Amino acid sequence: MFILLGFVIVFVSVFGSFVALGGHLGALYQPFEFVLIGGAALGAYIASNSGKSMKMLFSALPQIVRKNPYSKELYMELMALMYVLLNKARRDGLMSIESDIEEPETSPLFTEYPAVLNDPALMEFITDYLRLMISGNMSVHEIEALMDQEIEAHHNEKNVPAVGLRAVADALPAFGIVAAVLGVIKALASVDQPPAILADLISKAMVGTFLGILLAYGFVAPIAASIERRSVASEKVLECIKVTLLASMNGYPPQLAVEFGRKVLYSYLRPSFMELEEHVRQTRAPGKKA
């Protein structure tokens, strides 16, 4: 919701100041300037992106007005789940969790943590690497290298919409200049007209530059930044799982392995040591989710 608030502030600040200074909003209403700049930007975006990229953008746009799903509560739930899984594997052997990871929708372990269970990317990452751990055919270094490659691929894929929009934001001021140049050409072609008419034509031409810059830095660039921020958040949660699983593979007990995962989180999302300790203690308590 903050992005909508930001857009309102940009709109009110720019156009409100223009009116307060004695300007008339009618002078800024130039439909064909919008068509020229918007159409050129859209055409350039389509020309430089694939159909898959555009589908990813359409999927990402609705997310920018929703709450980021990777909250502190989800991380607490994720670390509790990781503790339960690793604790069961340490106590009863890795094969004891095979049925849980093969059918997580019916597993009593996973169903206790719906926020994690309902995230396909998290579930795929967790279950895939637990399967590799159960197979016992890969070393810690091999699994770590594979995790790094998958996280990098995830990062590049999730950033596709943001990269495309940033290119559009960078191009919009130039398209605004194109609109302004065309307007100046039109004004120069009417040099035989009275000064008042020439001034009106030149002012309309300048609207193109104004719109290009405003759309680029006031609207499109913030949307790209918001999509990129969500991409980074979805990558960080995979890093948390990675560090936790690798710590377990290196022989650390579940409670300490979860602590490894906690340390990679951003400070504003990271639960304190005592918060995590209390959460894990509740998980281990009789009658709780253990």
Residue, then its C-alpha position, 0 to 999 in steps of 0.5 A: m500500500f505504501i506505493l499507492l501512497g507514494f503515487v498520491i504524494v507525487f501526483v499532489s505535490v507536482f500538480g498541486s504546486f503547478v496550480a498553486l503557482g498559477g498554472h492551469l491543468g488544462a495546459l498539461y492535458q495533451p492526449f497525443e503526448f500521452v499516446l506518443i510517449g506511452g506508445a513508444a515506451l510500450g512498443a520498446y518494451i514489447a520489442s525488447n522482451s519475450g512473451k514469458s517476460m510479459k506474463m511474469l510482469f503481469s503476474a508481478l504487478p498485482q503483488i506490489v499493492r499487497k503485503n510482503p508475504y516474507s514477514k517475521e511471522l513466516y520466518m518464525e514458522l519456517m524455522a519452527l518447521m525446519y527444527v521439527l524436520l531436522n529433529k525428527a531426522r536426527r532422532d529417528g534417521l533421515m528415512s523417517i521424514e521421507s513420507d513427509i516430504e513425498e506427500p507434504e499436503t497430508s503430512p502432520l508436520f507440514t500441515e501445522y505450518p500452513a504459511v510455508l505449506n502454501d508457498p510452492a517455491l519454499m516447499e519445492f526448495i525444502t523437499d528437493y534438498l531433503r530428498l538429496m540429503i536422504s539419498g546420501n549420494m552427494s557431499v555437503h559441498e556438492i549440495e551447497a554448490l547446487m543450492d547456490q546455482e538454484i538461488e542464482a537462477h531464482h534471482n535472475e528469473k524473479n528480476v526479469p520484470a524489474v529489469g524490463l521496467r527499469a529499461v522503460a523508466d530509463a527510456l521514458p525521459a528520452f521519449g519525452i524529448v522526442a515528443a518535445v522535439l516534434g512539438v518544436i518542429k511543429a511550432l517552427a513550421s508555424v513561424d508565420q503565426p502570431p506570438a501567442i499561437l507560437a507560445d502555445l505550441i511551444s508550451k505544448a511541446m514542453v509538456g512531452t519532456f515533463l511527462g516523460i520525466l514524471l512517468a519515469y521517476g515518479f511512477v515506473a521506476p518505483i514500480a520496478a523497485s518494488i518488484e525488485r524488493r520482493s524478488v530479494a525477499s523471496e531470495k533471502v528466505l531460500e538462503c535461510i533454508k540453505v544455511t539451515l540445511l547445510a549446518s545440519m549436514n555439517g553435524y550441528p544439532p537442529q536448534l543450532a542449525v536453525e540459529f545459523g538460518r536466523k543469522v542470515l535474515y535482515s535485522y528488521l525481520r530477524p527474531s532475537f535469539m531469545e524469541l527464537e529460543e522460546h519459539v523452539r522451546q514451545t515447538r519441543a514442548p509436549g502437546k505442541k507442534a513437535 
